[in-house]
């Protein structure tokens, strides 16, 4: 028997964040069971989604086309900081979760925390299709995943013309150039002012 109460609102176009954000992996398992009872093919992907851009939207849309119901794991702030350094993420996790939930075709969003075991979300969902980018899993890991935790792993090329990290580097370079130019303009007059203050009686 299908428990439609578990999936009420998840099949609507509205973002319904309060329904779509499911941090409890046990509840996700139950939702997946209800979707499969309806004959739905379940797709899983994950990522940081920091400064959501066109490439992210295209990637999620491509993932959704591989099945009927898309689940997206969003890396926690703590997890991103460990991997990318103290300056990241730029956008806090609650906002990133909401932005991903607003993307067309996303059924559920959940958080992937630093304390979660490796592949814990994959094990909870056991997706028909696990979608990843080219540098996510080694060939040996893909073989292991397909042997025990998912139907198949679909590797998609990155769809952004520029990554979030590259955008941030460009922003930092532009800021450094502007700052350097302004300091060069203002510094001589500032030094002269200080000298005059020191020398004046």
Secondary structure, DSSP 8 states (H G I E B T S, - for coil): ---HHHHTTTTSSS--HHHHB---HHHHHHHHHHHHHTT--EEEEEE---S--HHHHHHHHHHHTTSSEEEEEEE-HHHHHHHH-TT--SS-HHHHHHHHHTSTTEEEEEEE-TTS-TTHHHHHH--SEEEEETTTS-HHHHHHHHHHT-SEEEEE----SS-HHHHHHHHHHHHHHHHHHHHHHHHHHHHHHHHHHHH--
